[in-house]
Every structure is written in structure tokens, then in C-alpha cells.
């Protein structure tokens, strides 16, 4: 075990660090009482659903605040949670009541690895979760949309410590949003890879899973865990699968292999049932997930399941925000349900979610270079997806802003058809190192279209 850090808080911190496992009995999805465990026969071995623990954040050394009020809290110098044992989780983030409010300050966590009992060093959590639904969009799930940090992948952990240091202005801490909670997400184990080859036949598709799979009709059979890659000539048929009328001349790039929602193990009961579509796809926005780079490619499905649960159960979005996700090995994953070839409305670029598609590379690229397989995957994916809608990856397009911190509502903005998130929003996303590769991506995608 590592030496106690200077920020540990006396006997309470010492006791928490000493405990091998001390679950928080009051933690549950959105602060509600824990749901009863399913009967053993209802859950096949190796097919475990995920869960969310929601812990109220308090001024360190003070009682937990009443998080039901909606007023902005006066900011103490440090907030957080002393080190404590919890149920196992792998991803975390901080949420608050008002989606329009910002958390000005530094958010840091450290976690204890399940099994080894080793504590990590302090890690920064990206304070602003800039990937978001448009203002007034039909995005609400269960209750009002929340504000949040970006989610951070920490791996299988069974204890956590949090500290939030508000910014100081005029020698006083800046007030923090009301309703601060630390969300701890367990992605469960639901994919064929998670279960192993001897797990037995797949369970029958429920109505929601069948609907999500049927949205890809023409690309893959019902219940398929992946949509196979096709060469450029064969990919022309995907125009019809998207429900589009083929133009006289098309330039569709070769379709990449895409792991479906069934393939990464989406729990389709979490999301809203209906799919929402825009009129077309005129641009692609490239993001990084901000969730860190400490994941293996084998863990990518778990990371996506955790992010999906965070977006729906913690942020109260209708589904995962991105239309596609790409891991460091270049594997492409279906994101928001509704069909990978169709113009599904995402929640990724505040102000410009209409008539666009959002692609998130799993990782953080403010200080690290994006892996080449991921860059190649973006080129292939945009060559195919934009090609279905007769979009040249090298071109620019005029988009109408729905309102955000960079362009007001109603502004007509000309952007690249392959843009970075920062082109439409004041943000570091997709990280300077990924953003600087987009010019090369545009040329590569155009070449794949045969231009």
C-alpha cells in the first residue's frame, strides 16, 4: 500500500484506507435505494448487468449537503469524499443539477485496484464535458439533463477518494453548482468476448434489442454482433440500406467493419425506445472521449458500456451521445441506436448535432498522440458515412448553429465537412494532437472515396 497522502483526513481517511472492502450501502442509481438482486436463474454466469453508485459530494470534513435544493452552493475551499471502500466500478465522473452550469475548478481522484489493493496516484478529471445535446433537443431521459465532467476510465476498482478545488477569484473560491455527486459506474460483463467462448448460446433478443438491430437491416442479419467490411464497389448498395435515393454519381468509400451495439453489449433497456433522425448528414465532428488512455483494446467494449450508462443514468441523456466510437486499435463501434447508415441525431457537438455525425476516439489527446490505427479508422469511417450522403471529405459546408458558447443560435457557420469539436464549440476537444491530424484525414478519406 502506498504511503498516506498529505490530503488524507485524519482517522476517517486512515480507517477507509485500511478497509479491504466497505461498500456504501446507500449508493445506487441516481441516489435511489439499491434494486433487489435478480434471481440466480435470471442472470447467466458471465453475463452481469452494470450498475451505478451515486455518492453526494460534500465540503471535506463537513456533513453531506442536501442535494435536492437547486440554488448554487457557496464554494468552500475543498470539496470531495474521503477515501472509502465501495462496490466494484471501472469508470467515474462528477455530475450536478443544472446542465447549463459549469464547474470551475480542479477535480482529482485516486482509486484502489480490485484484487491488488494498490492505490493509484491522483488523476485529473476533465472538468468540462463539452460533448452535449443541443439546447432544447429531445434528449431528456427520466428527468432533466444534468451537467457533468467527462467520464474517466480507471479500471476495476473497489475504493475511491475525490477532491474538488474551486477556482479562486478576488481571493474567494468560486461558487460550485448545486447537486454535486460522484458517479461510479460498473459496466458489467455482457459481450461474447467478456463471457468467453464457452458461455453457451446467446439469449433471445428482447423488443428493444431487436429494434436496435433491425435498424441496421440490409447491412447485417438480426442480432449480428458486427457489420462486415466491404470494398468500395459493394458499399454502393449501402445507399439503399440508408433509405436514400442513389444520385447519378456517387463516391462511397469502402465500408469499415463496425461492431454493433449487440457486439459491445449495450443494455437496450437503458435508453429511450424511439430513434430520432435528422434530415441528412452534411458533416462529421471528431472528438476524443476525455476518458484517459489507460485502457486495453480488449477493455474497449466495457469502456463503451460504462460511458453509455454514464450518459443515460448519470447525465440523463436518451442514449450514448456519439454516433460512432473508435478504440486505439482502430476498431469502429456503433454508438447511438437507430442505424449506422442513417442520419441519427446524436448528442456530441452542442449547437451542431443536426445533420451531422459524431465520432469519438476513446482516449485523451491533449498531451498524447492518437494511435495510427485510430486515425486510419476515422478516414475509412468518414469516407463511407459521408459518401452515403454525397459529401466530399475535402469540402466545406454551411451549418446553422442551434446555440452554444462559440456561435449564437441562428448563426450560419462555414466548416470543414470533417471538423473537430473545437470548430463548433470553445473546447480543447478533440485534443490538439488529434485535431492537428484532421487535414490529413480529409485527404485520406477523399482518396478512399476515389476522388
N, C-alpha and C positions, 0 to 999 in steps of 0.2 A: 504494500500500500504506500502511496506517495505521502510525503510529509504534509501536515496540515498547512493550507494556505493562510496568508495573513488575514484574509477576509472571512475565515470561519468564525462563527459567532458563539464562542464560549461553549457551555455544556450542551446546549441544544445541537450545535453542529457536531461536537465530538460524539454525542450519542448516535446521531444519524449515520456518521461515517463508520461507526463500529458495528452497526447492524448489518448482518448479511442480507436480509431482505425484510422490509417492513412496508407492505402495500398500504396505500392510503385508502381507507375504507370508504371515504366519501367521494372519491374521484370517479367520474363516469362521463358518458357522452353529454356534452353541453351542461354539465353540472347536475344532471338528473340522477336519481338513485340507480345503482347498477341493475341492469336487466338480469333476470334469472338465467342461470346457465342452461343451455339446451340439454335435453336428454342424451345420454351417450349414443343412442342409436341414430340420433339426428345428425351427427357430425362424423363423417368418415375420418379415420385416422390420417393425419397429414393434410387435412382439408379444413383448416381452422379459420373462422371469420376474424376480421380485425376488430379493434376497439379503440376508443379514445378516452383518456383520462383528462379531465379539465380541472385545473387547480387555481384558485384565486391568488393573485399576486398582492402582496402587502408591503408596507414600509418595513424594512428589516428591523426586527426587534419589537414590532407592534402587532396588535391583533389584525386579522384579515379584515379588509374593508367590506362594507355592504355593497356588493357589485350589482345590485338591482337598480340603483339610482342612475340617472342619466346626466347629472351635472359633471363638469370637468373637475377632476381632483386637484387639489393643491399638491405640488410636487415636493416630496421630501428629497433629501439628498441621495438616498439609495433605496430602491425597492427590490423585491425579489422573493426568493424562497431559500431558507437554509437547506443544507444538504439533507435529503430524505430518501428512504427506500420507497419504491413504487412498483406497480406491476410492470412486467417487461414491455418495452417500447423501442422503436427504432428511429422515429422522426419527431421533431418538436417544432413549435412556433408559439409566438405570443399573439393573442387576439384582444380586441376591445370593441365596445359597443357601436361606435359611430364610424361607419366606413369612410366618411369624409374627413375624419380627424387624423392627425399624424402624430407619431410617437417620436419626439425629438430627444435623442439621447443615444446611449450605447447599451446594447443588450448582449450579455455574455452568459454562456452556460458551460458547465462541465458535467460529465456523465460517468457512470460506473459501468464497465463492461460486464454483462451477464456471464457468469462462469469464472472468469479470472479474478473479478473483484478489483480490477485496476481502474483508477480514476484517470480520465483524460485531463489534459491541460484546459485552460479557459479558451473557449471558442467564441468568436463574434457571430451574432445572428444578424443577417441583413435586415436593417430596421424597416425599410420601406418595401412593401410588397407591391411593386408597381404594375404587375400584370393583373388586370382587373376588368370587370364588366363595364360597359358604358353606363353613364348616368341614366337612370330611368329604364334600363333594359329589363326584360322579363327574366331576371336572374335569381330571384329570391327562392330559397328552399327552406321550408318550415317557418322561418321568421326572417327578420330584417338582416340584410347583408352586413357583415362585420368588417372592421379594419383589422389588419394583421401585419406582422413581419413576414418575410419569406420563410418557408419551412426549411429546416436544417436536418439533413440525414446524419445520424450519429451512430448507427449500427445498434445491434442488440444490447440493450442497457436495462439496468434494474434500479438505478438511483440517479438523482439529478440535483443540481444546485443552480440557482438563477440569480443574477444581479442586473439591475437596470439603473444606469446612472443618467439622470436627466441632464440635458444641456443647461448651462448657466448663462443667463443674460442679466446684465446690470447687477451682478453679484448674487442673483437669486436663481434657484432652479426653475426651469420652465415647467408649467403645469403639464401633466400627462393625461391621456384620455381616460374616461371612466370605463370601468368593467374589465380591467386588465386580467387576463387569465393565461396560464401556461398550458398549452395543449400537448399531450404526449400521445403519439399515435403508434399503435401496433398494427402493422399491415396484414397480419395473419399469414397463412400459407395456403394458397389456393391454386397455383398453376401446376400443370403437369410436371414441370421441372422441380417445383417445390415438393410435390408428392412423391416423385421418383417413378421409375418405370413399372414398378410392381404394385401400383396403387389401385389397380382394377379399372373397370370401365368408367367413363365419365358419367356424372349424374345427368338425368334428363333435364332439358332446358325448360326453365320457367318462362312465363309470358314476357317478362322484361328482358331476359337474356335472349329469347327468341326474336324479339323486336329489334334489339341492337344488332344481332347477327343478320337478320333479314334486310337491314338497311344496306348491307353490302352484297345483296343479290346481284348476280351477274359477274361478280369478282371472285367469290368463293362460296362453297356449299354452306348450308345452315349449320351452325355450331363449329365452323372451322376455326382453328387457333392461329392461322396465318393466311394471308393473301399472297400467293406466289409471285415472284418476279416474272416479268415478261419483257421481250425485246421491243424495240420501238415500233415495229410493224404491227405486232399483235396488240400493243397498247392502244392503237387507234379505236379498238372495239370498246374501250372503257368510256368513250364519249357517250355511247348509248346507255351504258350502265349508270352514268351520272344523270340520265334523263335529259340530255342535251341533243339538239339537232346539229349534226356534223356540218361545219362550214365547208365551203368549196375547197379550201386548202387548210390543212391542219399541220401542226408541228408538235406532236405529243412526244415527250421523252419516254424512254423505257421505264416501265413501272418497277419500282423497287419492291423487295419483299417487305411486307408490313405485318407485324404481329398484331392480331386483333385484340379487342377487349377480352374476349374469351381466353386468348393466349396469355395475357398478363394477369388474368384472374379478377377482372372487375366484378364487384358485388353489385349487380344491376338493381338491387332493391334500394340502394342508397340514393340514386339520382331521381330527378323529376322524370315522369314517364314520357312526356311529349318531347319531340325533337323540334328545334327552332332553326329555320333556314333563312338565309338572306337571298337576294336575287341572283347573285353570281359571285365569282371570285376574281378580283381585279389585282390583288397584291398579296404577298406573303410577308409576314413580320417574323423576324428571327429573334429568339430570346435565349437567355440562359435561365435555368431554374433557380439559381441562387442557393441551391441546397448543398453546396460543397462538392468536392471531388473525391471524397473518401468512400467510394462505393466500388464494388466489382461489377463486371458486366452480368455475372450470374445474379447479382442482387438488384439489377435494374427493374425487373417486374415488381419486386417488393417495394422499391422506392416509388414506383408509379402508383401502386395500390395505396401507399401511405399518403402520397400527395393528393390523390383522388379523394381519400377520406378527409384530409385536411381541408380541401377546397369545399367539400359538401357539408361535413359535420361541424367544422370549425368556422369557416368563412360564410357558410350558408349560401353557397352558390348552387345552381341547379345540377352541376356536373363538374368534372375536371375542366379547368379553364382552357387548356391548349387543345388545338385540333390534332396535333401530332407531337410526339416526343422522340428524341434520338439519344441513344446512350453513347458512351465513349468508344464503344467498339463499332459504331455505325449501324446498329440495329434500329429500324424505324418502328414505332408503335402507334397504333390508333389511339387517339385521345378522346375528345368529346364524342358521344354517341350520335349517330344519325347517318353514317355512311362516309367512308373516306373519300369517295369521288364526288360527293355532294357539297353544296355551299352551306355547311353547318355554321351557325352563329356561335362563335367562341367567346371567351372572356379572358383576353390576353393583352390587348392594347387599348387602354381607356381612350375613348373618342373615335377609334377607328376599327372597331370589331365588325362593322357592317361591310360586307362584300370583300372580306379578307380572310386569310387563314393564318393561324398562329403555330409556329414550330419552335419548341423549346428543346435545347440541348441540355441534358442532365449534367449539371455542374455549375461552377462559378469561374468566370474568365476575366475577372478584374485584374488578377495577378498571375494567371496561368494561361498557357497557350491551349487552344482547343485541339483535341487529337485529330489527325488527318482523316481517319475513318469517319468521324462525325461530320467533318466538312464535306467529304465526298457524298455522304448520305443526304445532306441538305441540298447539294447540287442535283442529285438524282430525284429527290422528292419534289423539289420545286419545278424541275424540268417536266415531270409528269403532271403534277397537280395544276400548275399554271397552264400547261399545254392543253389540258382538257377544256379550258376556257379561252383558248386562243390568245394567251398572254405571252409576250416576248419578255424573257427574264432580263434583257438589257434595257428595256424601255422604262419610261416614267409614266405615271398616271395621276390624275387629279382626284383626290378623295375629299369628301365632306366630313369635317370634324363634328362629332356629337358632343364635344366639350371635354376639356382636360386642362392640365396645367401648362401645356405648351401652346395650344391653339384653342381659341374660344369656340363655343358652339356656333355652327354656321360658317366657319372659315373654310375656304376652298384651298387645299394644300396640295402641291405637286410633290410626289415622292417617287423613289425607285419602286419598280414592281417587286423587287426583293429588297426590303428595308430592314433595318434594325429597329428594335423597340424605341431606342432613343430618338429616332427620326420623328416619332409622333408624340413623344412624352419626355419630360425632363427627368431623366433617369440614367444610371450607369449601364443598365441592361442593353445589350447582351454581354456587357464587359468589353473593354477596349480591345482585347486580343481577338475576340470573336468578331466584333464589329469591323475591325480592320481587314478581315478576310472576305467580307461580303462582295467587294468588287470582283475578286477572283471567282467567287461563287456564281455571280451573274454570268460571267463569260462561260464558265464550265457548264452551267445549266442550258445556256443557249446552244452550245455545241452538242449537248446531248439531245436537244430538240432537232438537230440537223440544220441549224441556222448558220 
